[in-house]
């Protein structure tokens, strides 16, 4: 478990979609409340917000951005309008650097995860059994197969000269057409890179 390269436990698609829906709902509520609070602020309130920057905010922003926070979420955490976050980035070099570093870290993490998903990977897991009243922990290696969709997404973006024809072909086909329905049913299983 101390391995920094360990892959997190994979959730079922149902629990991921439930969590995703709940996160999106919270995200919408937070954005709305942040906008409402910003709209009700007087010009005097906004003037004092600009002067409330503290050097510790750079560290907080860095950690939040490393965990995927957007600028509106930083604004919510610091209880300021999002425009103030952009102002702090312009006027405080440490804050701008922290936001950039944190955002790059989060993007790099997602990129590595997409790459792992495109290749498939193994991770350690534990099954728990009860045998005659005794709890037994059985450690084992679980394999996650490569995702064809992740492979295609990676290649279309990293090698567009060789793979972008897939994306263009899909855009040209109407989803309600017979070919569109057939392509949906195939789920990219037949695609290969184009040859010169």
N, C-alpha and C positions, 0 to 999 in steps of 0.2 A: 504493500500500500504506500510505502514511502517513495516509490518511483515517480519522478516528475513527469515521465512519459506515459504514465498509466492512462488508459482511456476510461472515461466515466461510464457508469452503468447505463445501458441502453434501455429506454423506457418503451413501453408499448405505444403504438401509434395512437390508440384511443386516449391514453393519458397525456401524450404530447399535445394532441389537438385540444383536449379539455384545458390543459394548462395554457396553451397558446391563446385560446379564446378568452380565458380569464385575464391573461396578461394584456391582451389587446383591449379588453374592456377597461381594465385599470389604467392603461395608457391613455385611452380616450378621456376618461374622467380626470386624470391628472393634468392633461393638456388643457382641458376646458377650465378647470379650477385655476390653473396658472394664468390663462388668458383673462379670466374674469377678474382675478386679483390685479393683474397688470392694468386692465381697462379701468378699474375703479381707483387706481392710484392717482393722486393729484400731482401737478408739476413739481410741487415742493417735495413730495415723497420721492419722486424719481430723481431729483437733484441729490437728496441725501443717500439714495441707493448707490449712486456712482461713487461716493466717497467712503463706502463701507468696505472696500476691498482690504483684505488682510493677507499677508504673505502665506499663511497656512492654507488659503484657498487653492493654491497651486497644487499642493499635495493631495488635497481632497478631490480636486478635478481630475488629477492623474489617475487615482484609484477608480473613480467613477467611470472615466472614459475607458480604462482597461477592462471594466466589466460591461462595456457596451452602452454607456449612457450617452444620450444625445444632448445637444445644447439646451433644449427646452427642459430636460431633466436636471441639468446643472442649475439652470435658472430657478427651478422649483426647489432644489436643495438649498440654494443660497438665498431664497426668498426675494429674488429680483426678477425683473423682466428679462427676456432672452436677449434683447438689444444691449443690456448691461454686460452680459457675458461676452458678446462680441466686442464691446468697448474695452473690457478688461483684457481681452486678447490683443487688442491694438496697443494698449497703453502699458501693459505689464508683461515683459518678455518671459518671465518665469511661468506665468499663467498660460501664455500661448504655447510655450515649449511643453509644458505638462499636458495640456489638452492634445497636442499633436502626438506626443509620445504615447499617451494612453490610447488614443484612437488607433494609431498604427499597431500597437500591441494587440488590441482586440481584433483588428482586421487580419493580422498575421495568424492569430489563433484560429480564426474561422477558415482561413486559407489552408492551414495545416489540417484542420478537421475535414474539409472538403477533399483534400488530397488523400487522406486516410480512407475516407468513405469510397472514393473512386478506386482505390486499390484493394480494399478489404483489410481487415486487421483482426488480431486476437487480443483478448483481455482476460484477466483472471477474475473468477467469480466464485462464490461459495453457495453450495446447496445445504440446506439445513433439514435433517431428518430426525424423527423421533422413533427410536427402536427400543421397545420394552421399557419405556419410561426414561431412557437416556437420550440426551440431545447429541446428535452427531453432526459435525461440520465437515463437509467434503469439498475441498478446494479443487477446481478444475479450470481448464482453459476453454473459453468460448470463442468461436470464430464468427465474425460478421462478414458476410460475402460482399464483394464489390458491388457498387450500385452503378448500373448502366447509365442512369440519368446523370449521376455525378461525373462519370467519365466524359459524357458528351458535353456537359456544361463546362468542365475543365478545358477540354480540347477546343471547343468553339471559341472560348475566350483566350486561351493561350496560344493556339495555332489557327487563327482565323483563315489564313490562306488555304489550309488543307481541309478545314471542318466547317466553315461558315455556310457552305451550301446546304447543310442540313437545316439550319435555322431559317435560311431564305426559302427553302422548299416548303417548310411547314407554314410559313407566313402566306405563301401563295395559294395553299390549299384551303378551301372553305371547309370549316369543321362539319357543316351539315351535309356535305357531299359524300358520295359513296367512298371516294378515296380518303377523305378526311376521317370517316368512321373507321376505315380499314387501318389507317395509320395509328389512330388511337388504340385500336385493339392490339397492334403489334408492339407498341411501347418501345420503339427504337431497336428492337432485337436484330433487325436486318441491316442496319446502317454500318457502313465501312468508310474509311477515309477515301476521298477521291484520288484517283491515280492520274499522273500526268501523261 
